[in-house]
Amino acid sequence: MSTTWWRALHGPGRTTASEHHRTPFAAALPSAVSGVDFRVSWTVLWWLDVGDGDGEPDHAAPESAALNGVYQRALPLGAASAPRHAELLRHQLADQLGRTRAIEETGVRVQAHDVRVELTAEHAALAERHAELLGRRGLRDAERELEAAEIRHLGEHALADERSALLWWLHHNGNDVARAASLLDDLRSLVRVVGEGEDWATALVTALEAAAPGLSDHRRWGLHQQVRKVLEVYADPVAVARFDACAVRWDVGAAG
């Protein structure tokens, strides 16, 4: 293949396979936090690796191919790094980009030197604000989970029946038996009010009745067993027992 056009265009100073070039590069590199970028820079050492030895490049802009090829390798490393890990990212980039690589379908080989990573004051402030918001959201989520757990405990255990309610009250009030006796009517009222709400097992049986009305005893038993098998795999024995207890109203039970 003739290289006359290349020689005519570039003359004696054209890029050949024996020449090594150093090109400084600087850019913003996105971090794991949206809107927060690292400021990175390095020097790209690049050269042509022409297989047929005629000096003709496989790419019209080999320098651009070299710079973009190195940057594309840096992108996933930046995207996986938290802003506070700028120094760690510098070492990771120096390791990965410092290895000689061929840029596919260009005939260009590259290697990066003098890798630098920093976070500007503006982006450091954004990262700090993001971390603060995440911390506040995590705290709120934890508070909600704790509140939900306490409510479940009250409904499923402490106020599930009169005996449990009485023992729960004594535990939290210094075992004051005399005062507990005077509050029995109030505790019974609490148990009754809490029990008026439909729990998940009752709701599930109600939904099954609505979804498959008019089933024969045999088919109703079969449906109960299928749902029970799912609960046995994904739920605990207490949940399975609760489902069985509620299924009694559906004329089925664990024993068929």
PyMOL commands that set and color helices and strands:
alter all, ss='L'
color gray80, all
select helices_A, chain A and resi 4-13+62-79+83-97+121-158+162-172+177-182+184-195+200-211+217-234+237-250
alter helices_A, ss='H'
color red, helices_A
select strands_A, chain A and resi 20-30+37-48+101-103+108-118
alter strands_A, ss='S'
color yellow, strands_A
deselect
rebuild
show_as cartoon
